[in-house]
Each structure stands twice: as structure tokens, then as C-alpha cells.
Amino acid sequence: MASFFSFSRQELLPGQKRVSAAALTADVGVIIWFLFSIFPIFWMLMLALKNAQEQTTTYFSFSPTWSNFATVLSDKGTQMTSVDFKAAMLTSLLNCGGAVIVSLVIGIPAAYAAGRWKYKGSSDLMFQMLSFRFAPELMVIVPLFVIYNQIGLFDTKVGMIWVLQLVTMPLVVWILRSYFEDLPEDLEQAALLDGYTRTRAFVMVALPIVRPGIAAAALLAFIFAWNNYVFPLILADSNAGTVTVAITKFLGGGGQAYYNLTAAAALIAALPPLILALTIQRYLVRGLSFGAVKA
């Protein structure tokens, strides 16, 4: 009997893996999960290619058209929704880009200080900074609305850049803090022995090494700021309105909803973060795997 089982259990060649029921079930589960996750994107793309008569149908057979994307970006879309989608895209780029730049300028030195110097209450201070991300945005939107109206920041790009710091700053500081903590202090000590000042050692030694981490933090901060909806909905109007609010305008009013145009606008709005991620992909992979420099 033992010889029979030993004969039936063949030896595997190099590189081969034995197929088991558990592994097969896990692979099938991953495939099902992947299809479930990507189906909304597929459905939105399919909806963006439908015309006005087919937008409420659930049939997969339809006549694809690219006119919805042209309508969203044309004057016709502006007349239908009273929102200039191209201007909203540009405003979002300015608002989110400005918020990320300000967050990096302030957050990088703050993260460096938090990662290098420990004192009583430093961990509590960092947790308090992160707690700004815990609170729902609706809790602070009413006082912010009152303050912005009183000081003249309502519906201004400066006001939107400033309020988006509540979204981007804690994220940048917390991410980069871990990178600076993983960075060996011996590198900076060697620079100090060579006559560098602390500031010059920070700029010439620490920053180039954590550059991948800065790219990863900037990308995540940009995505969080780009996807924000509550702040621009309440604190902005036609002058500083962002793309997330402009997308909803294509749902229309008076009983008319342009679902196909809404899907097309959402796909167009997803391009800037995607392009940015592909542009800094080389730094992003290195940033997410940072820590190998630690001896």
C-alpha cells in the first residue's frame, strides 16, 4: 500500500508547483474578487459610450459613441450644466497642486524633526495631527464656512488651497516621518563631521535619499485632495469649484439626468492622477519599498 502511494505521488520538476484544492480555491477567489472590483469601472466605461436613448438600459449590446467625451469638454456641455468642465479641471489642478506643494514645503521639515528628535509628548503631538483625518469633514465645514465668509476666502483658490491642507498635511507628515526614522543617522553625522551644517546635511544628504518617499507621499496627497468633495461643494462656487463638484452637475435637474455624460466626465477626471502615477512610477515603487537602506 505504501509503495502504491509513493508511486502515485510523482516528484516535481524544478520550477513546478503541486496543484492543491486549497490553492485552486484561493486563485479562483482572487479572480472573482478582481472581477468584482473592476466591474464598476467597466460599467462606467460602457455607460460613457452610450447615447442618450441607451443610457438607462442594462444591455451590453449598444452602438458605441465617443461623442459624450467631446460634449463634456465642449461649450455644449457648459450650456447643459452651466459648468465649464475644462475650467474646473484646471482649477482642480491648481488647487490640488498648490495644496501638495505647500504641504511638502511645511511637511518635509516637520516630518524630519518628528523622525529625528524625540521628546516628551512628541508621539501625542503626531497622533493629534493625524486625528484631523479621523474627524468627518462635515464636523468642521460649518465653522469653516462662517470663517471663510468673514475673511473673504469663500470661492477663492487661495481658500481652497488652504483648506485642503487639512487633507494633505497630516498625510505627508506621517508618511515621511517613517522614512526619516528608517534613514540611518550615521549618514548625517558623517556630513556634520565634514563641516556641513544641520540644514545643509538635511538638504544635501537626507532629502536625496528619501526622494522616492517624497514622491509617494506627494502622489497620495494629490489623490486625496483631488477626490475631495465636501470642501469644494460648500466653500467654493463658480470661481474655485473643482472637478468633483462639476461631475455631479451632469446629473442635471428638472428630472433630466445625463448618466452617460456623468460617466464620461468621471473618466476624464480620473486621468490626471493616473498620469501623475505613471510619471513618477519609478520613484513610487522605490518609495513604497523604502527601508532597504537600513543596515
C-alpha positions as CSV (number, residue, x, y, z in Angstrom):
1,M,0.0,0.0,0.0
2,A,2.8,2.4,0.9
3,S,4.6,1.6,-2.4
4,F,1.3,2.4,-4.3
5,F,1.1,5.9,-2.7
6,S,4.7,6.6,-3.3
7,F,4.3,5.6,-6.9
8,S,1.2,7.8,-7.5
9,R,2.9,10.8,-5.9
10,Q,5.3,11.8,-8.6
11,E,8.3,14.0,-8.0
12,L,8.0,17.6,-9.2
13,L,10.5,19.0,-11.7
14,P,12.4,22.2,-10.9
15,G,10.0,25.2,-11.1
16,Q,6.9,23.1,-10.9
17,K,4.3,23.5,-8.1
18,R,1.9,21.0,-6.9
19,V,-1.8,21.9,-7.5
20,S,-3.9,21.5,-4.5
21,A,-7.6,22.1,-3.9
22,A,-6.9,24.9,-1.4
23,A,-4.5,26.8,-3.8
24,L,-7.0,26.4,-6.6
25,T,-9.9,27.7,-4.5
26,A,-7.7,30.7,-3.4
27,D,-6.8,31.5,-7.0
28,V,-10.5,31.4,-8.1
29,G,-11.4,33.6,-5.1
30,V,-8.8,36.2,-6.1
31,I,-10.1,36.2,-9.7
32,I,-13.7,36.6,-8.6
33,W,-12.7,39.5,-6.3
34,F,-10.7,41.2,-9.1
35,L,-13.6,41.0,-11.5
36,F,-16.0,42.3,-8.8
37,S,-13.6,45.2,-8.1
38,I,-13.1,46.2,-11.7
39,F,-16.7,45.8,-12.8
40,P,-17.8,49.3,-11.8
41,I,-15.0,50.8,-13.9
42,F,-16.1,48.6,-16.8
43,W,-19.7,49.6,-16.3
44,M,-18.8,53.3,-16.2
45,L,-16.8,53.0,-19.4
46,M,-19.7,51.2,-21.1
47,L,-22.1,53.9,-19.9
48,A,-19.8,56.6,-21.2
49,L,-20.0,55.1,-24.7
50,K,-23.8,55.0,-24.8
51,N,-26.1,57.7,-26.3
52,A,-28.9,59.4,-24.5
53,Q,-31.5,56.8,-25.6
54,E,-29.4,53.8,-24.4
55,Q,-28.1,55.3,-21.1
56,T,-30.8,53.8,-18.9
57,T,-30.6,50.3,-20.4
58,T,-28.7,47.4,-18.9
59,Y,-28.0,45.7,-22.2
60,F,-24.4,45.0,-23.2
61,S,-25.2,45.4,-26.9
62,F,-25.3,49.0,-28.0
63,S,-23.8,51.4,-30.5
64,P,-20.6,52.9,-29.0
65,T,-20.0,56.6,-29.5
66,W,-17.2,58.9,-28.3
67,S,-19.4,62.0,-28.6
68,N,-20.1,62.1,-24.8
69,F,-16.4,62.9,-24.1
70,A,-16.5,65.7,-26.7
71,T,-19.7,67.0,-25.2
72,V,-18.3,67.2,-21.7
73,L,-15.3,69.2,-23.0
74,S,-17.2,71.4,-25.4
75,D,-19.4,74.5,-25.0
76,K,-22.5,72.3,-25.4
77,G,-21.7,70.6,-22.1
78,T,-21.3,74.0,-20.5
79,Q,-24.7,75.1,-21.8
80,M,-26.4,72.0,-20.5
81,T,-24.9,72.2,-17.0
82,S,-23.8,75.8,-16.6
83,V,-20.4,74.5,-15.6
84,D,-17.2,74.8,-17.6
85,F,-15.7,71.4,-17.2
86,K,-12.3,72.3,-18.7
87,A,-12.1,75.3,-16.3
88,A,-13.0,73.0,-13.4
89,M,-10.2,70.6,-14.4
90,L,-7.7,73.5,-14.5
91,T,-9.0,74.8,-11.1
92,S,-8.6,71.4,-9.5
93,L,-5.0,71.1,-10.8
94,L,-4.2,74.5,-9.3
95,N,-5.9,73.8,-6.0
96,C,-4.6,70.3,-5.5
97,G,-1.1,71.1,-6.9
98,G,-0.8,74.1,-4.7
99,A,-2.0,72.2,-1.6
100,V,0.5,69.5,-2.2
101,I,3.4,72.0,-2.8
102,V,2.5,73.9,0.4
103,S,2.2,70.6,2.3
104,L,5.6,69.4,1.1
105,V,7.3,72.7,1.9
106,I,6.0,72.7,5.5
107,G,5.5,68.9,6.0
108,I,9.0,67.7,5.0
109,P,10.9,69.7,7.7
110,A,8.1,68.8,10.2
111,A,8.5,65.1,9.3
112,Y,12.2,65.3,9.6
113,A,12.0,66.9,13.0
114,A,9.4,64.4,14.2
115,G,11.6,61.5,13.0
116,R,14.9,62.7,14.4
117,W,14.1,64.4,17.7
118,K,12.0,62.6,20.4
119,Y,10.7,64.4,23.4
120,K,8.0,64.0,26.0
121,G,4.7,64.2,24.2
122,S,6.1,64.0,20.7
123,S,4.1,60.9,19.9
124,D,0.9,62.5,21.3
125,L,1.6,65.6,19.1
126,M,1.9,63.4,16.0
127,F,-1.3,61.5,16.9
128,Q,-3.1,64.7,17.4
129,M,-2.0,65.8,13.9
130,L,-3.3,62.5,12.4
131,S,-6.5,62.9,14.3
132,F,-7.5,65.7,11.9
133,R,-8.0,62.9,9.3
134,F,-10.3,61.0,11.7
135,A,-13.0,63.6,12.1
136,P,-15.6,63.7,9.4
137,E,-15.3,66.8,7.2
138,L,-19.0,67.7,7.9
139,M,-18.0,68.4,11.5
140,V,-15.7,71.3,10.6
141,I,-17.4,72.5,7.4
142,V,-19.9,74.9,9.2
143,P,-17.3,76.9,11.2
144,L,-15.1,76.9,8.1
145,F,-17.9,78.3,6.1
146,V,-18.6,81.1,8.6
147,I,-14.9,82.0,8.9
148,Y,-14.3,81.9,5.1
149,N,-17.3,84.3,4.6
150,Q,-16.0,86.7,7.2
151,I,-12.4,86.9,6.0
152,G,-13.2,86.8,2.3
153,L,-11.8,83.4,1.4
154,F,-15.1,81.9,0.1
155,D,-14.9,80.8,-3.5
156,T,-11.2,81.7,-3.9
157,K,-8.3,79.5,-5.0
158,V,-6.2,80.6,-2.0
159,G,-9.0,79.5,0.3
160,M,-9.3,76.1,-1.4
161,I,-5.6,75.5,-1.2
162,W,-5.6,76.4,2.4
163,V,-8.5,74.2,3.4
164,L,-7.1,71.2,1.5
165,Q,-4.1,71.3,4.0
166,L,-6.5,69.6,6.4
167,V,-6.4,66.7,3.9
168,T,-2.8,66.6,2.7
169,M,-0.7,67.9,5.5
170,P,-1.2,65.1,8.1
171,L,-0.8,62.5,5.3
172,V,2.5,64.0,4.2
173,V,3.9,64.3,7.7
174,W,3.0,60.9,8.8
175,I,4.3,59.1,5.7
176,L,7.6,61.0,5.6
177,R,8.2,60.7,9.3
178,S,8.6,56.9,8.9
179,Y,11.0,57.4,6.1
180,F,13.2,59.7,8.1
181,E,13.1,57.3,11.0
182,D,14.4,54.5,8.8
183,L,17.2,56.7,7.5
184,P,20.4,55.9,9.3
185,E,21.7,58.9,11.3
186,D,25.3,57.9,10.6
187,L,25.0,59.5,7.1
188,E,24.1,62.9,8.6
189,Q,26.7,62.5,11.3
190,A,29.4,61.9,8.7
191,A,28.2,65.1,6.8
192,L,28.4,67.1,10.1
193,L,32.0,65.8,10.7
194,D,32.8,67.1,7.2
195,G,31.8,70.6,8.2
196,Y,28.2,70.6,7.0
197,T,25.6,72.5,9.0
198,R,22.5,70.6,10.1
199,T,20.4,72.4,7.5
200,R,22.9,71.6,4.7
201,A,23.2,68.0,5.8
202,F,19.4,67.8,5.7
203,V,19.2,69.2,2.2
204,M,22.3,67.5,0.7
205,V,22.1,64.1,2.4
206,A,18.7,63.3,3.8
207,L,16.5,64.7,1.1
208,P,18.0,63.0,-1.9
209,I,17.8,59.6,-0.2
210,V,14.1,59.9,0.8
211,R,13.2,61.4,-2.6
212,P,11.2,58.2,-3.5
213,G,9.3,58.6,-0.3
214,I,8.5,62.2,-1.1
215,A,7.2,61.2,-4.5
216,A,5.0,58.5,-2.9
217,A,3.7,61.0,-0.3
218,A,3.0,63.7,-2.9
219,L,1.1,61.3,-5.1
220,L,-1.1,60.0,-2.3
221,A,-1.7,63.6,-1.0
222,F,-2.6,64.7,-4.6
223,I,-5.1,61.8,-4.9
224,F,-6.8,62.6,-1.6
225,A,-7.0,66.3,-2.4
226,W,-8.3,65.6,-6.0
227,N,-11.0,63.3,-4.7
228,N,-12.2,65.7,-2.0
229,Y,-15.9,66.7,-2.5
230,V,-17.3,68.2,0.7
231,F,-14.9,71.2,1.0
232,P,-15.3,72.5,-2.6
233,L,-19.0,71.8,-2.5
234,I,-19.6,74.1,0.5
235,L,-16.6,76.5,0.3
236,A,-16.5,77.2,-3.4
237,D,-18.8,78.2,-6.2
238,S,-18.1,79.1,-9.9
239,N,-14.7,80.7,-9.4
240,A,-12.9,77.9,-7.4
241,G,-15.2,74.9,-8.0
242,T,-13.4,71.7,-8.5
243,V,-13.9,68.8,-10.9
244,T,-15.6,66.6,-8.3
245,V,-18.4,69.1,-8.0
246,A,-18.5,69.7,-11.7
247,I,-19.1,66.0,-12.4
248,T,-22.3,65.9,-10.4
249,K,-23.7,68.8,-12.5
250,F,-24.1,66.5,-15.4
251,L,-26.8,64.7,-13.5
252,G,-28.9,67.6,-14.5
253,G,-32.0,69.0,-13.0
254,G,-35.7,69.1,-13.6
255,G,-35.9,65.3,-14.0
256,Q,-33.2,65.1,-16.7
257,A,-30.2,63.1,-15.8
258,Y,-27.2,62.7,-18.2
259,Y,-25.7,59.5,-16.8
260,N,-23.6,58.9,-19.9
261,L,-22.1,62.4,-19.6
262,T,-21.5,61.9,-15.9
263,A,-19.6,58.7,-16.6
264,A,-17.6,60.4,-19.4
265,A,-16.7,63.3,-17.1
266,A,-15.7,60.9,-14.3
267,L,-13.4,59.0,-16.6
268,I,-11.8,62.3,-17.8
269,A,-11.4,63.4,-14.2
270,A,-9.5,60.2,-13.4
271,L,-6.8,60.9,-15.9
272,P,-4.6,63.5,-14.1
273,P,-3.9,61.2,-11.0
274,L,-3.4,58.3,-13.3
275,I,-0.9,60.2,-15.5
276,L,0.9,61.5,-12.4
277,A,1.2,58.0,-11.0
278,L,2.6,56.7,-14.3
279,T,5.0,59.6,-14.5
280,I,6.6,59.0,-11.1
281,Q,6.1,55.2,-11.1
282,R,9.9,54.6,-10.9
283,Y,10.1,56.7,-7.7
284,L,6.8,55.4,-6.4
285,V,8.0,51.7,-6.4
286,R,11.2,52.7,-4.7
287,G,9.3,54.8,-2.2
288,L,6.9,52.0,-1.2
289,S,9.8,49.6,-0.7
290,F,12.0,52.1,1.2
291,G,13.8,50.7,4.2
292,A,16.4,48.6,2.5
293,V,19.0,51.3,3.3
294,K,18.8,50.4,6.9
295,A,21.8,48.3,7.9
